[in-house]
Amino acid sequence: MSEGEINNSTEKKANRGRPKGHSTQGEAMKTHLYRTALKLIKKGGYEAATLRKIAKMADVSPGLIYKYYPSKEAIIVRLYNDLSADLLKKVPEIKEGKWDKRCIETLRLSISVLEPHKETLKALIPILVGDTDNNVFSSKNNFSKQRVEGSFFIAINESKSKFKEEFSKDLASLVYMVHLGILLFWLLDKTKDNNATEKLILFTERLLKPFSLGLRIGPTKKAVTQISKIINDGLSA
């Protein structure tokens, strides 16, 4: 699974809700409405950011915003699309090395991509992980999970650590879930300069070293495969 294959497999899903045809003026308006929506969500939360309020804040007619974004869900899909695509583009920046180092670097890249939108994402926490069609695990947003998990797969599969491709996928699923837990903590972190998150990342990095040694024996590798299956079964049920 290469970067290009991940992009190609998710492009159609990521384009849902977009009007047909492109123009410079149209793209500019779509971006203006999108940024306005994110500002409103950041200020008052997802529920309060109705399409009519977004249109009013953007100084356009309600009919115009429906042309570009027929629902608030379409705005969230674009957010997932933009952030996951930005992370995948940065994967080639990851330095050569062992899988654990490369995964930590991918985690840091993920945070750097999300950082400009942190306050908006904080307002969206109930949506991101809630039991709704807009959470990051829903079928319509699966393209985002594929890209982010795919970024960790590339970090692992193209590392100096020699794993079979199928095992790299299993390990990527596990690391992806660890990464989500750290991101949620980061969103809630109240310490100055996210100092607690940095400590958590460093601690995770130290834990990965003995875990990596454990992967040399069969039982640990088997456990990773079993955990991966549990994760994928749970998120696809």
Protein Blocks (a to p, Z undefined) as FASTA:
>chain_A
ZZklmmmmmmmmmmgoiaehidfklmmmmmmmmmmmmmmmmmnojklmcfklmmmmnopa
fklmmmmmmbfklmmmmmmmmmmmmmmmmmmmpccddfklmmmmmmmmmmmmmmmmmmmm
mmmmmmmmmccfkbmkbmklmmmmmmmmmmmmmmmmmmmbdcdfklmmmmmmmmmmmmmm
mmmmmmmpmbehhlmmmmmmmmmmmmmmmmmmmmmpmklmmmmmmmmmmmmmmmmZZ
